[in-house]
Amino acid sequence: MSTGKLTDAKVRTAKPGEKPIKLTDGAGMYLEVAPSGGKWWRLKYRVDGVERRISLGTYPDTSLVHARQKRDAARIQLAHGIDPGAFRKAQKAARVERGANSFETIAREWHTARAVIWAPGHAERVLRRLERDVFPKIGGRPIAELKAPEILEVLRKIEARNIPETAHRTLTNVSQVMRYGVATGRIESDPTRDLRGALKPVQERHFAAITDPPKLGELLRGIENYRGSPIVRCALRLAPHVFVRPGELRNARWADVDWEAAEWRFTLSKTATQHIVPLSTQSVDILREVEAVSGGGTYVFPGARSMRLPMSENAVLYALRALGFDGDTMTGHGFRAAARTILDEVLEWRVDLVEHQLGHAVKDANGRAYNRTSHLLERKRMMQAWSDFLDVLRTGSNVTAIGQAKGAA
């Protein structure tokens, strides 16, 4: 998530004047302080050259962090050609038309309440899932009238498309909406509780990964010789060094790169928590190279058709295929498994440091979850050692250099 000029302290201590005062944060968002002392978050944007504004909530009910999340979600809509203001009006009209207690109305209310604490990408995926597969079938039905067989019919149609994972995720979302309906007094019980075991089980799937150091070296040499798009080539080169999730890599924003600290800070797509990726000297060099191409835009790795959108989710995957690495050998996710395995088993870095850098939930000896800055200096050392080791593999140097990259077990 991008940050701006404002801080919590500046917002909290902002004083009213004789006329409304505007405190800008960035990317069109600002805080308006009324003479009465009221504080409103607003977003200014343009559609077809016409300037428009929408409200992002009032302070302190809507914090600076939540206002930025709402702004980022609105800008994602704009990037996809959706006017956030018109979308809100359409939502309101749908609620009036379909009734205050329809499933869709309750679901959208639930989604709005939860979206402020979710990562924008996750919030968008949940809403898209409901809009595509659920609302067209049962969205207009009164939520209190829905029974388990009717919901199962919706899920069966998703299963028929041979995407059982989506069917299970959709069931989870529908159940969450139903529980919200119970909590808000719209229904007495959650009918989805009777659907346990009704769906086909999801087979555990492991992403293909190269975890053997010499073979990983072959892959790294192949990446160096990639002659496709410069943007995709830089994304391929950076991926093994930072080993983030593919979606996090392709959505990387220049605003989240701190050159002075050599850090990349963003919101984890799965947990909506802040994550820090220490950037090795090699990673910085790659980013400087791609900056010459995309530095004037929002995304580090923009799409081939529009600089306003991130790179295609399959761009790295297709590049790996072009290099001769099939789906049973390597995937974009595979760089995470490679780092997890080699840092632990070969380079002997502490497992908790590796897991923390992967963005997994890690607890200390007292059972408390590490915060995003935990062991940052050690992680910086580890990430530099990892990049140095990747250089050893790529160049085919004497692997006795492994000892220099080893961490504390």
SVG drawing of the C-alpha trace seen along z (x, -y; Angstrom):
<svg xmlns="http://www.w3.org/2000/svg" viewBox="-38 -33 74 68">
<polyline fill="none" stroke="black" stroke-width="0.4" points="0.0,0.0 1.3,-3.4 2.0,-6.1 1.8,-9.9 2.7,-13.1 0.4,-12.9 1.0,-11.1 -1.3,-10.1 0.0,-13.0 -0.6,-15.6 -4.1,-14.4 -4.9,-14.2 -3.5,-17.7 -4.9,-19.5 -6.7,-22.7 -9.7,-24.3 -9.5,-27.8 -12.0,-30.4 -12.2,-28.5 -12.0,-24.8 -8.4,-23.6 -7.1,-20.8 -4.1,-18.6 -2.9,-16.6 -1.6,-13.0 -1.0,-11.8 -2.6,-10.1 -5.5,-12.5 -6.4,-11.9 -6.6,-14.8 -8.1,-15.6 -10.6,-18.5 -10.8,-20.2 -14.0,-22.2 -14.3,-25.5 -16.5,-23.5 -13.6,-21.1 -15.0,-18.2 -12.5,-16.2 -13.4,-14.4 -11.2,-12.2 -11.8,-12.9 -10.4,-11.6 -10.1,-13.7 -9.8,-12.0 -10.7,-12.5 -12.9,-10.5 -12.8,-11.5 -11.0,-14.7 -13.7,-15.7 -12.6,-16.2 -14.7,-14.4 -14.6,-13.8 -15.8,-11.1 -15.7,-10.8 -13.5,-8.2 -15.0,-8.6 -14.6,-10.9 -11.8,-11.1 -11.3,-9.5 -13.9,-6.8 -11.8,-6.3 -8.1,-6.2 -5.3,-7.4 -4.5,-3.7 -8.1,-2.8 -8.5,-6.0 -5.5,-5.0 -6.8,-1.5 -10.1,-3.0 -8.2,-5.3 -6.1,-2.4 -9.2,-0.4 -10.8,-3.3 -7.7,-3.8 -7.8,-0.1 -11.4,-0.6 -10.2,-3.6 -7.4,-1.5 -10.1,0.9 -12.2,-1.8 -14.7,-2.0 -15.8,-5.4 -15.8,-4.8 -18.5,-7.5 -20.8,-5.9 -20.1,-2.5 -21.3,-3.6 -24.5,-5.1 -25.1,-1.8 -24.6,0.1 -27.0,-2.1 -29.6,-1.7 -29.2,2.0 -29.9,2.1 -33.0,0.1 -34.2,2.1 -33.6,5.5 -34.7,4.8 -32.9,4.1 -32.7,7.8 -31.7,9.5 -28.6,11.6 -26.7,9.2 -27.5,6.2 -26.4,8.0 -23.3,9.3 -22.2,5.9 -22.8,4.5 -20.6,7.2 -18.0,6.7 -17.8,3.0 -17.4,3.6 -14.5,6.1 -12.8,4.4 -11.3,1.7 -9.1,4.3 -8.3,6.4 -5.6,5.9 -7.3,4.1 -6.4,7.0 -8.1,9.6 -11.2,7.4 -11.5,7.1 -11.2,10.8 -13.9,11.6 -16.3,9.1 -15.6,10.3 -16.2,13.9 -19.6,13.0 -20.6,10.9 -19.6,13.5 -21.0,16.7 -23.4,15.9 -25.3,12.6 -26.7,13.7 -28.2,16.8 -29.4,15.9 -28.4,12.2 -32.0,11.0 -33.5,13.6 -34.4,12.6 -31.5,13.9 -33.9,15.4 -35.4,17.6 -32.2,19.2 -31.7,22.9 -28.7,25.2 -29.8,27.0 -30.2,23.7 -26.7,22.6 -25.3,26.0 -26.7,25.7 -24.7,22.5 -21.6,24.2 -22.1,27.3 -22.1,25.1 -18.7,23.7 -17.4,27.3 -18.7,28.2 -16.1,25.7 -13.4,27.9 -12.3,25.3 -13.0,26.9 -10.8,24.4 -13.1,21.6 -16.1,23.5 -14.7,23.9 -13.7,20.2 -17.1,19.2 -18.7,21.4 -16.5,19.7 -17.6,16.2 -21.3,17.1 -21.0,18.6 -19.3,15.4 -22.2,13.3 -24.7,15.6 -23.0,15.3 -23.0,11.5 -26.7,11.8 -27.2,13.7 -25.1,11.1 -27.1,8.2 -30.5,9.8 -31.5,10.5 -31.6,14.3 -31.7,16.8 -29.1,19.3 -26.4,20.0 -27.8,22.5 -24.3,23.2 -23.3,25.1 -25.3,28.0 -23.0,28.1 -20.0,29.4 -18.5,32.2 -20.9,31.6 -18.3,30.3 -15.6,32.3 -12.4,32.2 -9.6,30.1 -6.4,32.1 -3.4,30.6 -1.3,29.0 2.4,28.1 3.9,25.5 6.7,26.9 10.0,25.6 13.7,26.1 15.4,26.6 18.6,28.2 21.4,25.5 23.1,26.6 19.8,26.8 18.8,23.5 22.0,22.1 20.9,23.4 17.6,21.5 19.4,18.3 21.6,18.5 18.6,19.0 16.9,15.9 20.0,13.9 19.8,14.9 16.0,14.1 15.5,11.9 11.8,11.0 10.3,7.8 12.8,5.8 10.1,5.4 9.5,9.2 13.2,9.9 13.8,7.6 10.8,9.2 12.3,12.6 15.7,11.5 14.3,9.9 11.9,12.8 14.6,15.2 16.2,12.4 13.1,11.3 11.0,14.5 7.7,12.8 4.3,14.1 3.9,13.6 0.9,11.3 3.0,9.1 5.8,8.9 3.7,7.9 1.8,5.3 5.0,3.7 4.7,-0.1 7.5,-2.6 6.0,-4.5 6.7,-1.5 10.4,-1.4 12.7,-3.2 16.0,-3.7 17.8,-5.2 16.9,-2.3 17.1,0.2 13.7,1.6 10.5,2.5 7.5,2.1 4.0,3.3 0.9,4.9 0.8,8.7 -2.0,9.8 -3.0,12.7 -3.0,11.1 -3.3,7.3 -0.3,6.7 2.7,4.6 5.8,6.5 9.4,5.4 11.7,6.8 15.3,5.8 16.9,5.1 20.3,6.5 22.7,4.6 21.8,6.9 18.1,6.2 18.7,2.5 20.7,2.8 17.8,4.6 15.3,2.0 17.5,-0.8 17.6,0.9 13.8,1.2 13.4,-2.3 14.8,-3.7 11.8,-2.1 8.9,-2.4 10.1,-4.9 7.6,-7.5 4.6,-5.3 2.9,-3.7 3.9,-0.1 7.5,1.2 6.4,3.9 3.6,2.4 1.6,4.3 2.5,4.5 -0.7,2.7 -1.0,0.0 1.5,-1.6 -1.5,-2.2 -2.0,1.5 0.4,4.1 2.0,6.8 -0.1,9.8 -0.4,12.5 1.0,15.0 3.9,13.0 6.5,14.6 5.0,18.0 5.0,17.7 8.6,16.5 9.6,19.5 7.9,21.7 9.7,19.9 13.0,20.7 12.1,24.4 11.0,24.9 7.6,26.6 4.8,26.6 6.2,29.8 9.6,28.1 9.2,24.5 6.5,21.9 6.6,18.2 5.7,19.5 8.6,21.9 11.2,19.2 9.7,19.1 10.1,22.8 13.7,22.6 14.6,19.9 12.8,21.7 14.6,24.9 18.1,23.7 18.3,21.0 17.5,23.6 19.1,26.8 22.1,25.5 23.0,22.1 21.7,22.9 19.9,19.7 17.5,19.7 14.1,21.0 12.2,18.3 14.1,15.6 13.3,17.4 9.7,17.9 9.3,14.3 10.9,13.1 8.4,15.3 5.6,13.3 4.4,16.3 3.0,15.9 5.9,16.5 5.8,16.4 8.5,15.7 9.4,17.9 6.5,16.3 3.9,17.0 3.7,13.5 3.6,12.9 6.7,11.0 5.9,7.6 7.1,6.5 10.4,5.0 11.5,8.0 15.1,9.1 15.3,6.6 19.1,6.3 19.6,10.1 17.1,10.3 19.1,7.7 22.2,9.8 20.4,12.9 18.9,11.3 22.4,10.0 23.9,13.4 21.1,15.0 21.7,12.7 25.5,13.4 24.8,17.1 22.5,16.8 25.4,15.0 27.6,17.9 25.1,20.4 24.5,18.2 28.2,17.7 29.1,21.3 31.8,20.1 33.5,22.3 30.7,23.3 33.2,23.1 31.8,19.6 28.7,21.2 30.4,20.8 30.4,17.1 26.6,17.1 25.8,19.3 23.8,17.8 23.4,18.7 21.6,22.0"/>
</svg>
